[in-house]
Amino acid sequence: MNKTIGQVGEIWNDILQIWFGGYLDLVSGQRRDQISPQSHLKKIKIILKDFFGSIIRLFIVKRIPKDKVWFFSISSNNYNALSSIQKNVSDSIFVSRYSIKEGPNYETCFCDYRFRFFYLLFFPLNFFVYFFSYRSKAVSYYDLLFKTCGYYSESLRILKKYRPRAIVFTNDHEIAPRALLLAAKKLNITSYYVQHASVSKYFPPLKFDYALLEGQDAKNKYLAIGKTNTKISLIGMPKLDKYVQWMNTKSKIESIGIAYNAMDNINLVKELINQLTGTFPDLKFVIRPHPSDKRTLKIQKVHLSNSRVENSFEFLNRIDALIASDSSIHLEAVLLNVFSMSYNFNDNRFLDYYGFVQNNLINHYSGKTNLIKKINSLRSNKPHVQNKAKYYNAAIESDFYGSSSSKAADIIIKTLNF
């Protein structure tokens, strides 16, 4: 607790970069409520829940083996992005943020953030000083500031205690991994970043020692976001390796998947499904929410993909075409040669958040009539589309196609021993 209050404000701003950069203006109301609701009553409920949770954590002790390479994961998506690499790196373990409510479905050690409660006691003083420097942020996001408080200091304590040789991240914008990254840099612990989803302009600049990115698109976007000293390598998509044999070779479609996430209006999703199932009663439809989206749809004669059990590639293996709004699943679909179509499920104008339409990975269909017309053509002629993803995935047509995990592990091992 020896940092000056001014330093605390700088740390908070660094950790919360994505949320302060306009991203929250894009998401649905429900997703906004999960991150930082606009209602002050909801904000206070989040703060109270976090505070009482920190009291419970005082009595929970989690230990981590010393001198290991950490693969830090905060979700099943993170784990899927890292698991095939971790298996190839000796003396490595998965480490996760400890959650009282819900634990991961994979073997991992935990950062317990046990003494964060004591830092929260100093939050009012820190917030008071922060308010005079960043009044607008303080008023709008005091709940996020509270959720951030103590994570950096606790990360320092945990890293000093367990001395990891290196940390491999796959999330560069959530509170826990960003706090851990700042602490790792403070202690000169080597850090790696493995891209786990498509990149947007709202992401923070790269601050890792090494970044293992999927393709030229991600590299160009990160370089445009801000200056970086990170050493960048293009490795393709490691989590795709074991699914490359699942490439869809059908010449016409028989099934369509519809994916939605927290940025989407679920009523617009339901409206489209009802329209398409009525128009194409002979086609199979499968709907899939993002793993972080708690909303579910149950529609008669429509199949459901449980995203907490079935990963995105397993879902894509069940379909021949995909419809989604702004989502990185479009890229995964094209990589398996599933024909992907962009359709706006958001109340606002279509954003092309990842630039997929701009870069000709997919086409956007602005209304149901245009979408239905395209589906009709796909019933007799589904084109090959995987080559469109080369700009996004450096492994396509390379000598390491299907071996991105090994390439990533080799880079980590060689630079660790450098």
C-alpha positions in Angstrom: 0.0 0.0 0.0 3.0 2.3 -0.6 1.9 3.7 -3.9 1.0 7.4 -4.1 -2.7 8.2 -4.8 -1.7 9.7 -8.1 0.0 6.5 -9.2 -3.2 4.6 -8.3 -5.2 6.8 -10.7 -2.7 6.1 -13.5 -2.9 2.4 -12.9 -6.7 2.5 -12.9 -6.7 4.3 -16.2 -4.3 1.8 -17.8 -6.3 -1.2 -16.7 -9.6 0.2 -17.8 -8.5 1.5 -21.2 -11.0 -0.4 -23.4 -14.0 0.6 -21.2 -12.9 4.3 -21.3 -12.4 4.2 -25.1 -16.0 4.1 -26.3 -16.6 0.3 -26.4 -19.4 0.5 -23.8 -21.4 2.8 -26.2 -21.6 -0.2 -28.7 -22.8 -3.0 -26.6 -26.4 -4.0 -25.8 -28.1 -2.8 -22.6 -27.7 -6.2 -20.9 -24.0 -6.4 -21.8 -23.6 -2.8 -20.5 -25.2 -3.8 -17.2 -22.7 -6.7 -16.9 -19.8 -4.3 -17.2 -20.8 -0.9 -15.9 -24.6 -0.2 -15.8 -25.8 3.4 -16.3 -28.2 3.0 -13.4 -26.7 4.2 -10.1 -28.7 1.6 -8.2 -27.3 -1.2 -10.2 -23.8 0.3 -9.8 -24.2 0.3 -6.0 -25.4 -3.3 -6.1 -22.2 -4.3 -8.1 -20.0 -2.5 -5.6 -21.7 -4.1 -2.5 -21.5 -7.6 -4.1 -17.8 -7.1 -4.9 -17.1 -5.7 -1.4 -18.7 -8.6 0.4 -17.1 -11.0 -1.9 -13.7 -9.6 -1.0 -14.5 -10.3 2.7 -15.2 -13.9 1.9 -11.9 -14.2 -0.1 -10.0 -13.2 3.1 -10.6 -16.8 4.3 -9.9 -18.6 1.1 -6.3 -19.6 0.5 -5.1 -20.9 -3.0 -1.6 -21.9 -3.7 0.3 -22.0 -6.9 3.5 -24.0 -7.7 6.6 -21.8 -7.9 8.9 -21.2 -10.9 6.4 -22.3 -13.5 5.3 -20.8 -16.8 1.8 -19.5 -16.3 -0.9 -19.6 -18.9 -3.4 -17.1 -17.6 -7.1 -17.8 -18.5 -10.3 -16.1 -17.4 -12.8 -18.0 -19.6 -13.4 -21.1 -21.6 -12.6 -19.1 -24.7 -9.2 -18.2 -23.2 -8.6 -21.8 -22.3 -9.4 -23.0 -25.8 -7.0 -20.5 -27.3 -4.1 -21.6 -25.0 -4.6 -25.3 -24.2 -2.9 -26.7 -27.4 0.1 -24.4 -26.8 0.4 -25.2 -23.1 0.7 -28.9 -23.7 3.9 -28.3 -25.6 5.6 -26.0 -23.0 7.2 -28.0 -20.2 6.9 -26.8 -16.6 3.8 -24.8 -17.4 0.4 -24.6 -15.6 -2.9 -22.9 -16.2 -3.7 -20.1 -13.7 -7.1 -18.4 -13.4 -8.8 -15.7 -11.4 -10.6 -17.3 -8.4 -14.4 -16.9 -8.5 -16.6 -17.7 -5.6 -19.7 -18.2 -7.7 -18.5 -20.3 -10.7 -15.3 -22.1 -11.4 -13.7 -23.2 -14.7 -14.4 -26.6 -16.2 -10.7 -27.3 -16.7 -7.8 -28.0 -14.4 -6.1 -24.8 -13.1 -4.5 -23.1 -10.2 -5.9 -19.8 -8.9 -4.9 -16.3 -8.0 -7.0 -15.7 -4.9 -6.5 -11.9 -4.5 -7.0 -12.7 -0.8 -6.0 -9.3 0.6 -7.8 -7.1 -1.9 -10.3 -6.2 0.9 -7.8 -4.0 2.6 -7.1 -2.0 -0.5 -10.9 -1.5 -0.9 -10.9 0.2 2.5 -8.7 3.0 1.0 -11.0 3.3 -2.1 -12.9 6.4 -0.9 -9.6 8.4 -0.4 -8.2 7.2 -3.8 -11.5 8.0 -5.5 -11.7 11.5 -3.9 -8.3 12.4 -5.4 -9.1 10.7 -8.7 -12.3 12.7 -9.0 -10.5 16.0 -9.2 -8.2 14.8 -12.0 -10.7 12.7 -14.0 -14.1 14.0 -13.0 -16.1 12.7 -16.0 -14.7 9.1 -15.7 -15.1 9.1 -11.9 -18.8 10.0 -12.2 -19.6 7.6 -15.1 -17.5 4.6 -14.0 -17.0 4.6 -10.3 -18.2 1.0 -10.2 -15.5 0.0 -12.6 -12.9 1.9 -10.5 -14.1 0.0 -7.4 -13.8 -3.3 -9.2 -10.3 -2.4 -10.3 -9.1 -1.3 -6.9 -6.5 -3.6 -5.4 -6.0 -5.9 -8.3 -2.6 -4.5 -9.3 -1.2 -4.5 -5.7 -2.5 -8.1 -5.2 -1.0 -9.2 -8.5 2.3 -7.9 -7.3 2.0 -9.8 -4.1 1.1 -13.0 -5.8 3.9 -12.8 -8.4 6.5 -12.0 -5.8 5.3 -15.1 -3.8 5.2 -17.6 -6.6 7.8 -16.2 -9.0 6.6 -17.5 -12.4 9.2 -17.8 -15.1 6.8 -16.1 -17.6 3.2 -15.4 -18.2 1.2 -16.2 -21.3 -1.9 -14.1 -21.7 -4.7 -14.3 -24.2 -6.9 -11.4 -23.0 -5.4 -7.9 -23.1 -8.3 -5.8 -21.9 -10.2 -7.3 -18.9 -9.3 -6.1 -15.4 -7.6 -9.2 -13.9 -5.2 -9.9 -16.9 -4.3 -6.2 -17.4 -3.5 -5.8 -13.7 -1.4 -8.9 -13.8 0.4 -7.7 -16.9 1.3 -4.4 -15.3 2.6 -6.2 -12.2 4.6 -8.6 -14.4 6.2 -5.7 -16.2 7.1 -4.0 -12.9 8.9 -7.2 -11.8 10.5 -7.9 -15.1 8.6 -11.1 -15.7 8.5 -12.1 -19.4 5.0 -11.7 -20.9 3.5 -13.2 -24.0 0.2 -12.5 -25.7 -1.6 -15.1 -27.8 -4.6 -13.6 -29.8 -7.8 -15.4 -28.9 -10.3 -13.5 -31.0 -10.4 -10.9 -33.7 -9.0 -7.5 -32.9 -10.8 -4.1 -33.0 -9.6 -0.5 -32.8 -10.9 -0.3 -29.2 -8.3 -2.6 -27.8 -5.4 -1.2 -25.8 -1.9 -0.9 -27.4 0.4 -4.0 -27.0 2.5 -3.9 -23.8 3.7 -7.5 -23.8 7.3 -8.6 -24.5 6.1 -10.9 -27.3 2.8 -11.0 -29.2 1.8 -14.1 -31.2 -0.8 -12.8 -33.5 -2.9 -14.7 -36.0 -2.3 -12.7 -39.2 -1.6 -9.4 -40.9 -5.0 -7.9 -40.0 -4.3 -8.1 -36.2 -0.8 -6.8 -36.7 -1.9 -3.8 -38.7 -4.7 -3.0 -36.2 -2.4 -3.1 -33.2 0.2 -1.0 -34.9 -2.5 1.6 -35.7 -3.8 1.6 -32.1 -0.5 2.9 -30.7 3.3 2.6 -30.5 4.6 -0.6 -29.1 8.0 -2.3 -28.3 6.4 -5.7 -28.4 8.1 -8.3 -30.7 5.3 -9.5 -33.0 5.2 -13.0 -34.7 2.4 -14.2 -37.0 1.5 -17.8 -36.2 -2.1 -18.4 -37.4 -4.8 -19.6 -35.1 -3.6 -22.4 -32.7 -7.1 -23.5 -31.6 -7.9 -24.3 -35.3 -5.1 -26.9 -35.6 -7.1 -29.9 -34.5 -10.1 -28.9 -36.7 -8.5 -28.3 -40.0 -9.7 -31.7 -41.2 -13.3 -30.5 -40.6 -13.3 -28.1 -43.7 -16.7 -28.0 -45.2 -16.6 -29.4 -48.7 -20.4 -29.3 -49.5 -21.4 -27.6 -52.8 -24.8 -26.6 -51.4 -26.2 -25.8 -48.0 -28.5 -28.0 -45.9 -28.1 -26.2 -42.5 -27.7 -22.7 -41.2 -26.3 -21.5 -37.9 -27.3 -18.2 -36.3 -24.9 -16.8 -33.7 -25.5 -13.9 -31.4 -23.7 -12.1 -28.6 -24.2 -9.5 -25.9 -24.0 -6.6 -28.4 -27.1 -7.9 -30.2 -30.8 -7.3 -29.7 -32.2 -10.8 -29.0 -35.7 -9.8 -30.3 -34.2 -9.1 -33.7 -32.5 -12.5 -33.6 -35.8 -14.2 -32.8 -37.6 -12.2 -35.5 -35.1 -13.4 -38.2 -35.2 -17.0 -37.0 -39.0 -17.1 -37.3 -38.8 -15.6 -40.7 -36.2 -18.0 -42.0 -37.7 -21.2 -40.5 -41.0 -20.2 -42.2 -39.4 -19.5 -45.5 -37.0 -22.5 -45.5 -38.8 -25.4 -43.7 -36.5 -28.0 -45.2 -33.3 -26.4 -43.8 -31.9 -27.2 -40.4 -31.3 -24.2 -38.2 -29.0 -24.1 -35.1 -28.8 -21.1 -32.8 -25.8 -20.3 -30.6 -25.3 -17.6 -28.0 -21.8 -16.3 -27.1 -20.4 -18.2 -24.0 -20.7 -15.0 -21.9 -24.3 -14.3 -23.0 -26.7 -15.6 -20.4 -29.8 -15.0 -22.7 -31.3 -18.1 -24.3 -33.8 -18.7 -27.2 -36.1 -21.7 -27.4 -37.8 -21.9 -30.7 -39.7 -24.9 -31.9 -37.9 -27.1 -34.5 -34.7 -25.0 -34.1 -31.6 -26.7 -32.6 -29.5 -25.1 -29.8 -25.8 -25.1 -29.5 -24.7 -25.0 -25.8 -21.7 -22.7 -26.1 -20.5 -23.7 -22.6 -20.2 -27.3 -23.7 -19.7 -27.1 -27.5 -16.9 -24.9 -28.7 -17.3 -22.7 -31.8 -15.6 -25.1 -34.2 -17.8 -28.0 -33.0 -20.8 -25.8 -33.7 -19.5 -24.8 -37.1 -19.0 -28.4 -38.0 -22.8 -28.9 -37.7 -23.7 -26.2 -40.3 -23.0 -25.2 -43.9 -23.7 -21.4 -43.6 -23.6 -18.9 -40.8 -25.5 -15.7 -40.0 -24.2 -13.3 -37.3 -23.8 -9.6 -36.6 -20.5 -8.1 -35.4 -18.7 -11.3 -34.2 -15.3 -12.9 -34.6 -17.1 -16.2 -35.3 -17.4 -15.1 -38.9 -13.6 -15.6 -39.3 -13.8 -19.1 -37.7 -16.6 -20.0 -40.1 -14.6 -18.9 -43.2 -11.6 -20.8 -41.9 -13.7 -24.0 -42.0 -15.1 -23.0 -45.4 -18.6 -22.4 -43.9 -20.3 -19.6 -45.9 -20.7 -16.7 -43.5 -23.2 -13.8 -43.9 -23.3 -10.6 -41.9 -26.7 -9.3 -40.7 -27.3 -6.5 -38.2 -28.9 -7.7 -35.0 -28.2 -4.3 -33.3 -30.5 -1.4 -32.9 -27.9 0.9 -34.1 -26.3 1.1 -37.6 -24.1 -1.7 -38.7 -20.5 -1.0 -37.5 -18.4 -3.6 -39.2 -16.6 -3.8 -35.8 -13.8 -6.1 -37.0 -13.6 -4.8 -40.6 -14.6 -8.2 -42.1 -16.9 -6.6 -44.7 -14.4 -3.8 -45.5 -11.7 -6.5 -46.1 -13.9 -8.7 -48.2 -13.9 -11.6 -45.8 -17.7 -11.7 -45.8 -20.7 -9.7 -47.3 -23.2 -7.7 -45.3 -26.9 -8.2 -46.1 -28.9 -5.1 -45.1 -32.4 -6.6 -45.1 -34.3 -9.9 -44.9 -35.1 -9.8 -48.6 -31.4 -9.7 -49.6 -30.5 -12.3 -47.0 -33.2 -14.7 -48.2 -32.2 -14.2 -51.8 -28.6 -15.2 -50.9 -29.7 -18.3 -49.0 -31.7 -19.4 -52.0 -28.6 -19.2 -54.2 -26.6 -21.1 -51.6 -29.0 -24.0 -51.7 -27.7 -24.9 -55.1 -24.2 -23.3 -55.1 -22.0 -22.9 -52.0 -18.7 -21.4 -53.1 -15.2 -22.1 -51.6 -14.3 -19.2 -49.2 -11.4 -20.2 -47.0 -8.8 -18.5 -49.1 -10.5 -15.2 -48.2 -9.2 -15.6 -44.6 -5.5 -15.5 -45.6 -5.1 -11.8 -44.5 -6.5 -12.8 -41.1 -4.6 -16.1 -40.7 -1.0 -16.4 -41.6 -1.1 -20.2 -41.5 -3.3 -20.5 -44.6 -1.3 -21.8 -47.6 1.9 -21.9 -45.4 4.2 -24.7 -44.3 2.8 -24.4 -40.7 -0.9 -24.8 -41.6 -2.4 -27.1 -38.9 0.7 -26.6 -36.7 0.2 -23.1 -35.3 0.3 -24.5 -31.7 3.7 -26.0 -32.2 4.9 -22.8 -33.8 3.7 -20.7 -30.8 5.2 -23.1 -28.3 8.6 -23.1 -30.1 8.7 -19.3 -30.0 7.9 -19.3 -26.2 10.5 -22.0 -25.5 13.2 -20.3 -27.5 12.7 -16.8 -26.1 12.4 -18.2 -22.6 15.9 -19.8 -22.9 17.3 -16.8 -24.8 
